[in-house]
Amino acid sequence: MTNMDVMNQVMAYLLIFTLLCLYMIPSLIGAARKHHRPNSICWLNFLLGWTAAGWVVALIWAFGTVEPQE
């Protein structure tokens, strides 16, 4: 295996990691904002995030009003 092959493989893994982080942004935002339904946002993002509509809905939900936890 040449150095170029190794470099291409590392770049591919970095690209996959970056895309996965971008894909999970709604879940990360919901958790960071201490949303009252973070698990639901995460599941919506995970299951329907591959559709543009599911990802946008999860993002809007993550930025929605946070109710105080009792």
Distance bins in CASP14 RR format, pairs under 12 A and 6 or more apart:
PFRMAT RR
TARGET T0000
AUTHOR 0000-0000-0000
RMODE 2
METHOD distances of the structure
MODEL  1
1 7 0 0 0 0 0 1 0 0 0 0 0
1 8 0 0 0 0 0 1 0 0 0 0 0
1 9 0 0 0 0 1 0 0 0 0 0 0
1 10 0 0 0 0 0 1 0 0 0 0 0
2 8 0 0 0 0 1 0 0 0 0 0 0
2 9 0 0 0 0 0 1 0 0 0 0 0
3 9 0 0 0 0 0 1 0 0 0 0 0
3 10 0 0 0 0 0 1 0 0 0 0 0
4 10 0 0 0 0 0 1 0 0 0 0 0
4 11 0 0 0 0 0 1 0 0 0 0 0
5 11 0 0 0 0 0 1 0 0 0 0 0
5 12 0 0 0 0 0 1 0 0 0 0 0
6 12 0 0 0 0 0 1 0 0 0 0 0
6 13 0 0 0 0 0 1 0 0 0 0 0
7 13 0 0 0 0 0 1 0 0 0 0 0
7 14 0 0 0 0 0 1 0 0 0 0 0
8 14 0 0 0 0 0 1 0 0 0 0 0
8 15 0 0 0 0 0 1 0 0 0 0 0
9 15 0 0 0 0 0 1 0 0 0 0 0
9 16 0 0 0 0 0 1 0 0 0 0 0
10 16 0 0 0 0 0 1 0 0 0 0 0
10 17 0 0 0 0 0 1 0 0 0 0 0
11 17 0 0 0 0 0 1 0 0 0 0 0
11 18 0 0 0 0 0 1 0 0 0 0 0
12 18 0 0 0 0 0 1 0 0 0 0 0
12 19 0 0 0 0 0 1 0 0 0 0 0
13 19 0 0 0 0 0 1 0 0 0 0 0
13 20 0 0 0 0 0 1 0 0 0 0 0
14 20 0 0 0 0 0 1 0 0 0 0 0
14 21 0 0 0 0 0 1 0 0 0 0 0
15 21 0 0 0 0 0 1 0 0 0 0 0
15 22 0 0 0 0 0 1 0 0 0 0 0
16 22 0 0 0 0 0 1 0 0 0 0 0
16 23 0 0 0 0 0 1 0 0 0 0 0
17 23 0 0 0 0 0 1 0 0 0 0 0
17 24 0 0 0 0 0 1 0 0 0 0 0
18 24 0 0 0 0 0 1 0 0 0 0 0
18 25 0 0 0 0 0 1 0 0 0 0 0
19 25 0 0 0 0 0 1 0 0 0 0 0
19 50 0 0 0 0 0 1 0 0 0 0 0
20 27 0 0 0 0 0 1 0 0 0 0 0
20 28 0 0 0 0 0 1 0 0 0 0 0
20 45 0 0 0 0 0 1 0 0 0 0 0
20 46 0 0 0 0 0 1 0 0 0 0 0
20 49 0 0 0 0 0 1 0 0 0 0 0
20 50 0 0 0 0 0 1 0 0 0 0 0
21 27 0 0 0 0 0 1 0 0 0 0 0
21 28 1 0 0 1 0 0 0 0 0 0 0
21 29 0 0 0 0 0 1 0 0 0 0 0
22 28 0 0 0 0 1 0 0 0 0 0 0
22 29 0 0 0 0 0 1 0 0 0 0 0
22 45 0 0 0 0 0 1 0 0 0 0 0
22 49 0 0 0 0 0 1 0 0 0 0 0
22 55 0 0 0 0 1 0 0 0 0 0 0
22 59 0 0 0 0 0 1 0 0 0 0 0
23 42 0 0 0 0 0 1 0 0 0 0 0
23 45 1 0 0 1 0 0 0 0 0 0 0
23 46 0 0 0 0 1 0 0 0 0 0 0
23 47 0 0 0 0 0 1 0 0 0 0 0
23 48 0 0 0 0 0 1 0 0 0 0 0
23 49 1 0 0 1 0 0 0 0 0 0 0
23 50 1 0 0 1 0 0 0 0 0 0 0
23 51 0 0 0 0 0 1 0 0 0 0 0
23 52 0 0 0 0 0 1 0 0 0 0 0
23 54 0 0 0 0 0 1 0 0 0 0 0
23 55 1 0 0 1 0 0 0 0 0 0 0
23 58 0 0 0 0 0 1 0 0 0 0 0
23 59 0 0 0 0 0 1 0 0 0 0 0
24 30 0 0 0 0 0 1 0 0 0 0 0
24 31 0 0 0 0 1 0 0 0 0 0 0
24 32 0 0 0 0 0 1 0 0 0 0 0
24 41 0 0 0 0 0 1 0 0 0 0 0
24 42 0 0 0 0 1 0 0 0 0 0 0
24 43 0 0 0 0 0 1 0 0 0 0 0
24 44 0 0 0 0 0 1 0 0 0 0 0
24 45 1 0 0 1 0 0 0 0 0 0 0
24 46 1 0 0 1 0 0 0 0 0 0 0
24 49 0 0 0 0 1 0 0 0 0 0 0
24 50 0 0 0 0 0 1 0 0 0 0 0
24 55 0 0 0 0 1 0 0 0 0 0 0
24 58 0 0 0 0 1 0 0 0 0 0 0
24 59 0 0 0 0 0 1 0 0 0 0 0
24 62 0 0 0 0 0 1 0 0 0 0 0
25 31 0 0 0 0 0 1 0 0 0 0 0
25 32 0 0 0 0 0 1 0 0 0 0 0
25 41 0 0 0 0 0 1 0 0 0 0 0
25 42 0 0 0 0 0 1 0 0 0 0 0
25 45 0 0 0 0 1 0 0 0 0 0 0
25 49 0 0 0 0 0 1 0 0 0 0 0
25 55 0 0 0 0 1 0 0 0 0 0 0
25 56 0 0 0 0 0 1 0 0 0 0 0
25 58 0 0 0 0 1 0 0 0 0 0 0
25 59 1 0 0 1 0 0 0 0 0 0 0
25 62 0 0 0 0 1 0 0 0 0 0 0
25 63 0 0 0 0 0 1 0 0 0 0 0
26 32 0 0 0 0 0 1 0 0 0 0 0
26 33 0 0 0 0 0 1 0 0 0 0 0
26 35 0 0 0 0 0 1 0 0 0 0 0
26 37 0 0 0 0 0 1 0 0 0 0 0
26 38 0 0 0 0 0 1 0 0 0 0 0
26 40 0 0 0 0 0 1 0 0 0 0 0
26 41 1 0 1 0 0 0 0 0 0 0 0
26 42 0 0 0 0 1 0 0 0 0 0 0
26 43 0 0 0 0 0 1 0 0 0 0 0
26 44 1 0 0 1 0 0 0 0 0 0 0
26 45 1 0 1 0 0 0 0 0 0 0 0
26 46 0 0 0 0 1 0 0 0 0 0 0
26 48 0 0 0 0 0 1 0 0 0 0 0
26 49 1 0 0 1 0 0 0 0 0 0 0
26 54 0 0 0 0 1 0 0 0 0 0 0
26 55 1 0 0 1 0 0 0 0 0 0 0
26 56 0 0 0 0 1 0 0 0 0 0 0
26 57 0 0 0 0 1 0 0 0 0 0 0
26 58 1 1 0 0 0 0 0 0 0 0 0
26 59 1 0 1 0 0 0 0 0 0 0 0
26 60 0 0 0 0 1 0 0 0 0 0 0
26 61 1 0 0 1 0 0 0 0 0 0 0
26 62 1 0 1 0 0 0 0 0 0 0 0
26 63 0 0 0 0 1 0 0 0 0 0 0
26 64 0 0 0 0 0 1 0 0 0 0 0
27 33 0 0 0 0 0 1 0 0 0 0 0
27 35 0 0 0 0 1 0 0 0 0 0 0
27 37 0 0 0 0 0 1 0 0 0 0 0
27 38 1 0 0 1 0 0 0 0 0 0 0
27 39 0 0 0 0 1 0 0 0 0 0 0
27 40 0 0 0 0 0 1 0 0 0 0 0
27 41 1 0 1 0 0 0 0 0 0 0 0
27 42 1 0 1 0 0 0 0 0 0 0 0
27 43 0 0 0 0 1 0 0 0 0 0 0
27 44 0 0 0 0 1 0 0 0 0 0 0
27 45 1 0 1 0 0 0 0 0 0 0 0
27 46 1 0 0 1 0 0 0 0 0 0 0
27 47 0 0 0 0 0 1 0 0 0 0 0
27 49 0 0 0 0 1 0 0 0 0 0 0
27 55 0 0 0 0 0 1 0 0 0 0 0
27 58 1 0 0 1 0 0 0 0 0 0 0
27 59 0 0 0 0 1 0 0 0 0 0 0
27 61 0 0 0 0 0 1 0 0 0 0 0
27 62 1 0 0 1 0 0 0 0 0 0 0
28 35 0 0 0 0 0 1 0 0 0 0 0
28 38 0 0 0 0 1 0 0 0 0 0 0
28 41 0 0 0 0 1 0 0 0 0 0 0
28 42 0 0 0 0 1 0 0 0 0 0 0
28 45 0 0 0 0 1 0 0 0 0 0 0
28 58 0 0 0 0 0 1 0 0 0 0 0
28 59 0 0 0 0 0 1 0 0 0 0 0
28 62 0 0 0 0 1 0 0 0 0 0 0
28 63 0 0 0 0 0 1 0 0 0 0 0
29 35 0 0 0 0 1 0 0 0 0 0 0
29 38 0 0 0 0 1 0 0 0 0 0 0
29 41 0 0 0 0 1 0 0 0 0 0 0
29 42 0 0 0 0 0 1 0 0 0 0 0
29 45 0 0 0 0 1 0 0 0 0 0 0
29 55 0 0 0 0 0 1 0 0 0 0 0
29 58 0 0 0 0 1 0 0 0 0 0 0
29 59 1 0 0 1 0 0 0 0 0 0 0
29 60 0 0 0 0 0 1 0 0 0 0 0
29 61 0 0 0 0 1 0 0 0 0 0 0
29 62 1 0 1 0 0 0 0 0 0 0 0
29 63 1 0 0 1 0 0 0 0 0 0 0
29 64 0 0 0 0 1 0 0 0 0 0 0
29 66 0 0 0 0 0 1 0 0 0 0 0
30 36 0 0 0 0 1 0 0 0 0 0 0
30 37 0 0 0 0 1 0 0 0 0 0 0
30 38 1 0 1 0 0 0 0 0 0 0 0
30 39 0 0 0 0 0 1 0 0 0 0 0
30 40 0 0 0 0 0 1 0 0 0 0 0
30 41 1 0 1 0 0 0 0 0 0 0 0
30 42 0 0 0 0 1 0 0 0 0 0 0
30 44 0 0 0 0 0 1 0 0 0 0 0
30 45 0 0 0 0 1 0 0 0 0 0 0
30 58 0 0 0 0 1 0 0 0 0 0 0
30 59 0 0 0 0 1 0 0 0 0 0 0
30 60 0 0 0 0 0 1 0 0 0 0 0
30 61 0 0 0 0 1 0 0 0 0 0 0
30 62 1 1 0 0 0 0 0 0 0 0 0
30 63 0 0 0 0 1 0 0 0 0 0 0
30 64 0 0 0 0 1 0 0 0 0 0 0
30 66 0 0 0 0 1 0 0 0 0 0 0
31 37 0 0 0 0 0 1 0 0 0 0 0
31 38 1 0 1 0 0 0 0 0 0 0 0
31 39 0 0 0 0 1 0 0 0 0 0 0
31 40 0 0 0 0 0 1 0 0 0 0 0
31 41 0 0 0 0 1 0 0 0 0 0 0
31 42 1 0 0 1 0 0 0 0 0 0 0
31 45 0 0 0 0 0 1 0 0 0 0 0
31 62 0 0 0 0 1 0 0 0 0 0 0
31 66 0 0 0 0 0 1 0 0 0 0 0
32 38 0 0 0 0 1 0 0 0 0 0 0
32 41 0 0 0 0 0 1 0 0 0 0 0
32 62 0 0 0 0 1 0 0 0 0 0 0
32 63 0 0 0 0 0 1 0 0 0 0 0
32 66 0 0 0 0 0 1 0 0 0 0 0
33 41 0 0 0 0 1 0 0 0 0 0 0
33 59 0 0 0 0 0 1 0 0 0 0 0
33 61 0 0 0 0 0 1 0 0 0 0 0
33 62 1 0 0 1 0 0 0 0 0 0 0
33 63 1 0 0 1 0 0 0 0 0 0 0
33 64 0 0 0 0 1 0 0 0 0 0 0
33 65 0 0 0 0 0 1 0 0 0 0 0
33 66 1 0 1 0 0 0 0 0 0 0 0
33 67 0 0 0 0 0 1 0 0 0 0 0
34 41 0 0 0 0 0 1 0 0 0 0 0
34 62 0 0 0 0 0 1 0 0 0 0 0
34 66 1 0 0 1 0 0 0 0 0 0 0
34 67 0 0 0 0 0 1 0 0 0 0 0
34 68 0 0 0 0 1 0 0 0 0 0 0
34 69 1 0 0 1 0 0 0 0 0 0 0
35 41 1 0 0 1 0 0 0 0 0 0 0
35 42 0 0 0 0 1 0 0 0 0 0 0
35 44 0 0 0 0 0 1 0 0 0 0 0
35 45 0 0 0 0 0 1 0 0 0 0 0
35 58 0 0 0 0 0 1 0 0 0 0 0
35 59 0 0 0 0 0 1 0 0 0 0 0
35 60 0 0 0 0 0 1 0 0 0 0 0
35 61 1 0 0 1 0 0 0 0 0 0 0
35 62 1 0 0 1 0 0 0 0 0 0 0
35 63 0 0 0 0 1 0 0 0 0 0 0
35 64 1 0 0 1 0 0 0 0 0 0 0
35 65 0 0 0 0 1 0 0 0 0 0 0
35 66 1 0 1 0 0 0 0 0 0 0 0
35 67 0 0 0 0 1 0 0 0 0 0 0
35 68 0 0 0 0 0 1 0 0 0 0 0
35 69 0 0 0 0 1 0 0 0 0 0 0
36 61 0 0 0 0 0 1 0 0 0 0 0
36 62 0 0 0 0 0 1 0 0 0 0 0
36 64 0 0 0 0 0 1 0 0 0 0 0
36 65 0 0 0 0 1 0 0 0 0 0 0
36 66 1 0 0 1 0 0 0 0 0 0 0
36 67 1 0 1 0 0 0 0 0 0 0 0
36 68 1 0 0 1 0 0 0 0 0 0 0
36 69 1 0 1 0 0 0 0 0 0 0 0
36 70 0 0 0 0 1 0 0 0 0 0 0
37 43 0 0 0 0 1 0 0 0 0 0 0
37 44 0 0 0 0 1 0 0 0 0 0 0
37 45 0 0 0 0 0 1 0 0 0 0 0
37 58 0 0 0 0 0 1 0 0 0 0 0
37 61 1 0 0 1 0 0 0 0 0 0 0
37 62 0 0 0 0 1 0 0 0 0 0 0
37 64 0 0 0 0 0 1 0 0 0 0 0
37 65 0 0 0 0 0 1 0 0 0 0 0
37 66 0 0 0 0 1 0 0 0 0 0 0
37 67 0 0 0 0 1 0 0 0 0 0 0
37 69 0 0 0 0 0 1 0 0 0 0 0
38 44 0 0 0 0 0 1 0 0 0 0 0
38 45 0 0 0 0 0 1 0 0 0 0 0
38 58 0 0 0 0 0 1 0 0 0 0 0
38 61 0 0 0 0 0 1 0 0 0 0 0
38 62 0 0 0 0 1 0 0 0 0 0 0
38 66 0 0 0 0 0 1 0 0 0 0 0
38 69 0 0 0 0 0 1 0 0 0 0 0
39 45 0 0 0 0 0 1 0 0 0 0 0
39 46 0 0 0 0 0 1 0 0 0 0 0
39 61 0 0 0 0 0 1 0 0 0 0 0
40 46 0 0 0 0 0 1 0 0 0 0 0
40 47 0 0 0 0 0 1 0 0 0 0 0
40 48 0 0 0 0 0 1 0 0 0 0 0
40 57 0 0 0 0 0 1 0 0 0 0 0
40 58 0 0 0 0 1 0 0 0 0 0 0
40 61 1 0 0 1 0 0 0 0 0 0 0
40 62 0 0 0 0 0 1 0 0 0 0 0
41 47 0 0 0 0 0 1 0 0 0 0 0
41 48 0 0 0 0 0 1 0 0 0 0 0
41 49 0 0 0 0 0 1 0 0 0 0 0
41 54 0 0 0 0 0 1 0 0 0 0 0
41 55 0 0 0 0 0 1 0 0 0 0 0
41 57 0 0 0 0 1 0 0 0 0 0 0
41 58 1 0 1 0 0 0 0 0 0 0 0
41 59 0 0 0 0 1 0 0 0 0 0 0
41 60 0 0 0 0 0 1 0 0 0 0 0
41 61 1 0 1 0 0 0 0 0 0 0 0
41 62 1 0 1 0 0 0 0 0 0 0 0
41 63 0 0 0 0 0 1 0 0 0 0 0
41 64 0 0 0 0 1 0 0 0 0 0 0
41 66 0 0 0 0 0 1 0 0 0 0 0
42 48 0 0 0 0 0 1 0 0 0 0 0
42 49 0 0 0 0 0 1 0 0 0 0 0
42 58 0 0 0 0 1 0 0 0 0 0 0
42 61 0 0 0 0 0 1 0 0 0 0 0
42 62 0 0 0 0 1 0 0 0 0 0 0
43 49 0 0 0 0 0 1 0 0 0 0 0
43 54 0 0 0 0 0 1 0 0 0 0 0
43 58 0 0 0 0 1 0 0 0 0 0 0
43 61 0 0 0 0 0 1 0 0 0 0 0
44 50 0 0 0 0 0 1 0 0 0 0 0
44 51 0 0 0 0 0 1 0 0 0 0 0
44 53 0 0 0 0 0 1 0 0 0 0 0
44 54 1 0 0 1 0 0 0 0 0 0 0
44 55 0 0 0 0 1 0 0 0 0 0 0
44 56 0 0 0 0 0 1 0 0 0 0 0
44 57 1 0 0 1 0 0 0 0 0 0 0
44 58 1 0 1 0 0 0 0 0 0 0 0
44 59 0 0 0 0 1 0 0 0 0 0 0
44 60 0 0 0 0 0 1 0 0 0 0 0
44 61 1 0 0 1 0 0 0 0 0 0 0
44 62 0 0 0 0 1 0 0 0 0 0 0
45 51 0 0 0 0 0 1 0 0 0 0 0
45 54 1 0 0 1 0 0 0 0 0 0 0
45 55 1 0 0 1 0 0 0 0 0 0 0
45 56 0 0 0 0 0 1 0 0 0 0 0
45 57 0 0 0 0 1 0 0 0 0 0 0
45 58 1 0 1 0 0 0 0 0 0 0 0
45 59 0 0 0 0 1 0 0 0 0 0 0
45 60 0 0 0 0 0 1 0 0 0 0 0
45 61 0 0 0 0 1 0 0 0 0 0 0
45 62 0 0 0 0 1 0 0 0 0 0 0
46 54 0 0 0 0 0 1 0 0 0 0 0
46 55 0 0 0 0 0 1 0 0 0 0 0
46 58 0 0 0 0 1 0 0 0 0 0 0
47 54 0 0 0 0 1 0 0 0 0 0 0
47 55 0 0 0 0 0 1 0 0 0 0 0
47 57 0 0 0 0 0 1 0 0 0 0 0
47 58 0 0 0 0 1 0 0 0 0 0 0
48 54 1 0 1 0 0 0 0 0 0 0 0
48 55 1 0 0 1 0 0 0 0 0 0 0
48 56 0 0 0 0 0 1 0 0 0 0 0
48 57 1 0 0 1 0 0 0 0 0 0 0
48 58 1 0 0 1 0 0 0 0 0 0 0
48 59 0 0 0 0 0 1 0 0 0 0 0
48 61 0 0 0 0 0 1 0 0 0 0 0
49 55 1 0 1 0 0 0 0 0 0 0 0
49 56 0 0 0 0 1 0 0 0 0 0 0
49 57 0 0 0 0 1 0 0 0 0 0 0
49 58 1 0 0 1 0 0 0 0 0 0 0
49 59 0 0 0 0 1 0 0 0 0 0 0
49 61 0 0 0 0 0 1 0 0 0 0 0
50 58 0 0 0 0 0 1 0 0 0 0 0
51 57 0 0 0 0 1 0 0 0 0 0 0
51 58 0 0 0 0 0 1 0 0 0 0 0
52 58 0 0 0 0 0 1 0 0 0 0 0
52 59 0 0 0 0 0 1 0 0 0 0 0
53 59 0 0 0 0 0 1 0 0 0 0 0
53 60 0 0 0 0 0 1 0 0 0 0 0
54 60 0 0 0 0 1 0 0 0 0 0 0
54 61 0 0 0 0 1 0 0 0 0 0 0
54 62 0 0 0 0 0 1 0 0 0 0 0
55 61 0 0 0 0 0 1 0 0 0 0 0
55 62 0 0 0 0 0 1 0 0 0 0 0
56 62 0 0 0 0 0 1 0 0 0 0 0
56 63 0 0 0 0 0 1 0 0 0 0 0
57 63 0 0 0 0 0 1 0 0 0 0 0
57 64 0 0 0 0 0 1 0 0 0 0 0
58 64 0 0 0 0 0 1 0 0 0 0 0
END
